[in-house]
C-alpha cells in the first residue's frame, strides 16, 4: 500500500513554513490583492516565479 502524502496532493510547497508566515503577514497590509500582485510579491520577496494557467487563472504552478 502506498503512503498517503500529508498535504492535499500535487507538489509540495516551495515556501518554508517561516516564509508562508511572512507572506501571510505581508498580505495583511492590504484588504485586497490581485493575483498578479501576489505573484509579483512572491517573486520579489522569495525569488520564486509563480505562473498561472487557464482562462480563469484557476491553476497555479511554480518554477
ROSETI-26302 format. One record per atom (N, C-alpha, C): x, z, y; residue number from 1; atom name; residue in one letter. Coordinates in nm, 2 decimals. Layout:
BEGIN
X, Z, Y, NUM, CA, a
...
This chain:
BEGIN
0.08, 0.00, -0.12, 1, N, x
0.00, 0.00, 0.00, 1, CA, x
0.09, 0.00, 0.12, 1, C, x
0.06, -0.09, 0.22, 2, N, x
0.13, -0.09, 0.34, 2, CA, x
0.10, 0.02, 0.44, 2, C, x
0.20, 0.07, 0.51, 3, N, x
0.18, 0.18, 0.61, 3, CA, x
0.10, 0.12, 0.73, 3, C, x
0.01, 0.20, 0.78, 4, N, x
-0.06, 0.16, 0.90, 4, CA, x
0.01, 0.20, 1.02, 4, C, x
0.03, 0.11, 1.12, 5, N, x
0.11, 0.14, 1.24, 5, CA, x
0.03, 0.25, 1.32, 5, C, x
0.10, 0.33, 1.39, 6, N, x
0.04, 0.44, 1.47, 6, CA, x
-0.02, 0.38, 1.60, 6, C, x
0.00, 0.26, 1.64, 7, N, x
-0.06, 0.20, 1.76, 7, CA, x
-0.17, 0.11, 1.71, 7, C, x
-0.24, 0.05, 1.81, 8, N, x
-0.36, -0.02, 1.78, 8, CA, x
-0.34, -0.16, 1.72, 8, C, x
-0.22, -0.20, 1.70, 9, N, x
-0.19, -0.33, 1.64, 9, CA, x
-0.11, -0.41, 1.74, 9, C, x
-0.07, -0.53, 1.71, 10, N, x
0.02, -0.61, 1.79, 10, CA, x
0.15, -0.55, 1.80, 10, C, x
0.23, -0.60, 1.90, 11, N, x
0.37, -0.55, 1.91, 11, CA, x
0.37, -0.41, 1.98, 11, C, x
0.47, -0.34, 1.96, 12, N, x
0.48, -0.21, 2.02, 12, CA, x
0.51, -0.22, 2.17, 12, C, x
0.49, -0.12, 2.25, 13, N, x
0.51, -0.12, 2.39, 13, CA, x
0.66, -0.14, 2.42, 13, C, x
0.68, -0.22, 2.53, 14, N, x
0.82, -0.24, 2.57, 14, CA, x
0.86, -0.13, 2.67, 14, C, x
0.76, -0.05, 2.72, 15, N, x
0.79, 0.06, 2.81, 15, CA, x
0.81, 0.19, 2.73, 15, C, x
0.90, 0.27, 2.77, 16, N, x
0.92, 0.40, 2.71, 16, CA, x
0.80, 0.49, 2.76, 16, C, x
0.78, 0.61, 2.70, 17, N, x
0.68, 0.70, 2.74, 17, CA, x
0.70, 0.74, 2.89, 17, C, x
0.83, 0.76, 2.92, 18, N, x
0.86, 0.80, 3.06, 18, CA, x
0.82, 0.69, 3.16, 18, C, x
0.85, 0.57, 3.12, 19, N, x
0.82, 0.45, 3.21, 19, CA, x
0.67, 0.44, 3.22, 19, C, x
0.60, 0.46, 3.11, 20, N, x
0.45, 0.45, 3.12, 20, CA, x
0.39, 0.55, 3.22, 20, C, x
0.45, 0.67, 3.21, 21, N, x
0.40, 0.78, 3.30, 21, CA, x
0.44, 0.74, 3.45, 21, C, x
0.56, 0.69, 3.47, 22, N, x
0.60, 0.65, 3.60, 22, CA, x
0.50, 0.54, 3.65, 22, C, x
0.47, 0.44, 3.57, 23, N, x
0.37, 0.34, 3.60, 23, CA, x
0.24, 0.39, 3.64, 23, C, x
0.19, 0.49, 3.56, 24, N, x
0.06, 0.55, 3.59, 24, CA, x
0.06, 0.61, 3.73, 24, C, x
0.17, 0.68, 3.76, 25, N, x
0.18, 0.74, 3.89, 25, CA, x
0.18, 0.64, 4.00, 25, C, x
0.26, 0.53, 3.98, 26, N, x
0.26, 0.42, 4.08, 26, CA, x
0.13, 0.36, 4.10, 26, C, x
0.05, 0.34, 4.00, 27, N, x
-0.08, 0.28, 4.01, 27, CA, x
-0.18, 0.37, 4.08, 27, C, x
-0.16, 0.49, 4.09, 28, N, x
-0.24, 0.58, 4.17, 28, CA, x
-0.23, 0.57, 4.32, 28, C, x
-0.13, 0.49, 4.36, 29, N, x
-0.11, 0.47, 4.50, 29, CA, x
-0.21, 0.39, 4.57, 29, C, x
-0.28, 0.31, 4.49, 30, N, x
-0.39, 0.22, 4.55, 30, CA, x
-0.51, 0.24, 4.46, 30, C, x
-0.63, 0.21, 4.52, 31, N, x
-0.75, 0.22, 4.45, 31, CA, x
-0.78, 0.09, 4.36, 31, C, x
-0.72, -0.02, 4.40, 32, N, x
-0.75, -0.14, 4.33, 32, CA, x
-0.62, -0.22, 4.32, 32, C, x
-0.59, -0.27, 4.20, 33, N, x
-0.47, -0.36, 4.18, 33, CA, x
-0.52, -0.49, 4.11, 33, C, x
-0.46, -0.60, 4.16, 34, N, x
-0.49, -0.72, 4.08, 34, CA, x
-0.39, -0.73, 3.97, 34, C, x
-0.43, -0.81, 3.87, 35, N, x
-0.34, -0.83, 3.75, 35, CA, x
-0.21, -0.88, 3.80, 35, C, x
-0.21, -0.97, 3.89, 36, N, x
-0.08, -1.03, 3.95, 36, CA, x
0.01, -0.92, 4.01, 36, C, x
-0.06, -0.83, 4.08, 37, N, x
0.02, -0.72, 4.15, 37, CA, x
0.08, -0.63, 4.04, 37, C, x
0.01, -0.59, 3.94, 38, N, x
0.06, -0.51, 3.83, 38, CA, x
0.18, -0.58, 3.76, 38, C, x
0.16, -0.71, 3.74, 39, N, x
0.26, -0.79, 3.67, 39, CA, x
0.39, -0.79, 3.76, 39, C, x
0.38, -0.81, 3.89, 40, N, x
0.49, -0.81, 3.97, 40, CA, x
0.56, -0.67, 3.98, 40, C, x
0.48, -0.56, 3.98, 41, N, x
0.53, -0.43, 3.99, 41, CA, x
0.61, -0.40, 3.86, 41, C, x
0.56, -0.43, 3.75, 42, N, x
0.63, -0.41, 3.62, 42, CA, x
0.76, -0.48, 3.62, 42, C, x
0.76, -0.61, 3.66, 43, N, x
0.88, -0.69, 3.66, 43, CA, x
0.98, -0.63, 3.76, 43, C, x
0.94, -0.59, 3.88, 44, N, x
1.03, -0.54, 3.98, 44, CA, x
1.09, -0.40, 3.94, 44, C, x
1.01, -0.32, 3.89, 45, N, x
1.05, -0.18, 3.86, 45, CA, x
1.12, -0.17, 3.72, 45, C, x
1.07, -0.24, 3.62, 46, N, x
1.13, -0.22, 3.49, 46, CA, x
1.20, -0.34, 3.43, 46, C, x
1.20, -0.45, 3.50, 47, N, x
1.27, -0.57, 3.46, 47, CA, x
1.21, -0.64, 3.34, 47, C, x
1.08, -0.61, 3.32, 48, N, x
1.00, -0.68, 3.21, 48, CA, x
0.91, -0.78, 3.26, 48, C, x
0.91, -0.90, 3.21, 49, N, x
0.82, -1.00, 3.26, 49, CA, x
0.70, -1.00, 3.17, 49, C, x
0.59, -0.99, 3.23, 50, N, x
0.46, -0.99, 3.17, 50, CA, x
0.39, -1.12, 3.20, 50, C, x
0.35, -1.20, 3.10, 51, N, x
0.28, -1.32, 3.13, 51, CA, x
0.15, -1.32, 3.06, 51, C, x
0.05, -1.38, 3.12, 52, N, x
-0.09, -1.38, 3.08, 52, CA, x
-0.13, -1.51, 3.02, 52, C, x
-0.21, -1.51, 2.92, 53, N, x
-0.26, -1.64, 2.86, 53, CA, x
-0.41, -1.63, 2.86, 53, C, x
-0.47, -1.75, 2.86, 54, N, x
-0.61, -1.76, 2.85, 54, CA, x
-0.68, -1.78, 2.99, 54, C, x
-0.80, -1.83, 2.99, 55, N, x
-0.87, -1.86, 3.11, 55, CA, x
-0.89, -1.74, 3.19, 55, C, x
-0.92, -1.63, 3.13, 56, N, x
-0.96, -1.51, 3.20, 56, CA, x
-0.85, -1.40, 3.20, 56, C, x
-0.73, -1.45, 3.17, 57, N, x
-0.62, -1.35, 3.16, 57, CA, x
-0.65, -1.24, 3.07, 57, C, x
-0.71, -1.27, 2.96, 58, N, x
-0.75, -1.16, 2.87, 58, CA, x
-0.64, -1.12, 2.77, 58, C, x
-0.54, -1.20, 2.76, 59, N, x
-0.43, -1.17, 2.66, 59, CA, x
-0.30, -1.14, 2.74, 59, C, x
-0.23, -1.04, 2.71, 60, N, x
-0.11, -1.01, 2.78, 60, CA, x
0.01, -1.02, 2.68, 60, C, x
0.11, -1.08, 2.72, 61, N, x
0.23, -1.10, 2.64, 61, CA, x
0.36, -1.05, 2.71, 61, C, x
0.45, -1.00, 2.64, 62, N, x
0.58, -0.95, 2.70, 62, CA, x
0.69, -1.04, 2.66, 62, C, x
0.79, -1.06, 2.75, 63, N, x
0.91, -1.14, 2.71, 63, CA, x
1.03, -1.04, 2.73, 63, C, x
